[in-house]
Amino acid sequence: MNEYAQLAITEPNYLPPLNKSKLSSVQYKGDLDDHKAYEQFQQEKRRALESSFVSAVHSKVATLENLLAKGRKQGMKQEQLQEAIDKIALLKKHKST
């Protein structure tokens, strides 16, 4: 049995503070009867959200690649490494779409 399987799952020592999203604080200030303007506002808000996800993917991919390299150095089983490889590939695929 490898050493990772023997470790008990525990709560992390540190929980990051929760911050309100900058995107959710943006409120529509126009006339609600102007449907085109409101629709444009919603589209811009959605684009900003998608852009933030793309930025987060870059950081997540870098983190997973570092962990993958460490796992390889430590001799982790291919099945465990493959999970990270698959996640990285999926993130890269969705980032480009």
N, C-alpha and C positions, 0 to 999 in steps of 0.2 A: 504494500500500500504506500503510495507516495506521500510526502510530507504535507502537501497541500490538502489532501483529502482528510488528514487528521486534524486540521485546524478547525476550531469551532467558529461558527458564524456569530459575530457579536456586533453590537451597534458601534458605529464609528465614534472616535473620541471627539471629533470636531464636526459640527454641522454648520455649513455656511449660512450667513444671514439671508433671509428672503427679501428680495428687493422687488418693488413694483416695476413692471415693465414700462419703459419709456413709451412704448407704442400704445399701451392701454390708456395712458394719460392724455393722449391726443384726442381732443373732442371736436366734433363738427361745429363750426361757428356760423355756418351759412343758413340760408332760408330752407327749411325742411320741405317747402312746396317746390323747390327747385330740384327735381329728381335727378336730372343729369349731373348737377354739381355734387349732390350727395353720392351718387354712384361713382363719380370720379374720385371723390374723397375716400370711399371704401376701397377702390382699386389701388390707390396710392398707399393706403394703410396696409393692404395685403402685400404689395410689392416690398414695402419696408420690412414686413415680417419675414417674407421669403428670403430677403437679403440677409437678415440677421441669422437665419438658419444656415445659409450658405457659409457665412463667416464662422459659425460654430462648428460646422462640419470640418473645416480646415484644421481647427484646433483639436477636434476629437480624433481625426485621422492621425495627426502627429503623435498624440498621446498613445493611441493603439499601436502605432508602428514602433514606438519606443518600448512599449510593454512586450510586443512580439519579439523584438531583438533580445530583450532580457530573458524572455522565456526560452528562446533558442539557446542562449548561452548557458542557461541553467539546465538544459536537457529535458525540457518538458516534452510530453508525448505529442505526437503529430496530431492526434484528434483534438487536443486542447489548443494547439497552435492554429489548427484549421478554423476553429471558431473565430479567432481574431482575424485571420486572413479573410474569411467570408464577410465579416462585419466591415472591414476596411474596403473590400471590393464593393459592397453594397452602398456604403457611404459615398464612395467616389462616383459610383454610377448615378446616384440621385443628385449629387452635386452638379453633375454636368447636364442634367436635364432641366 
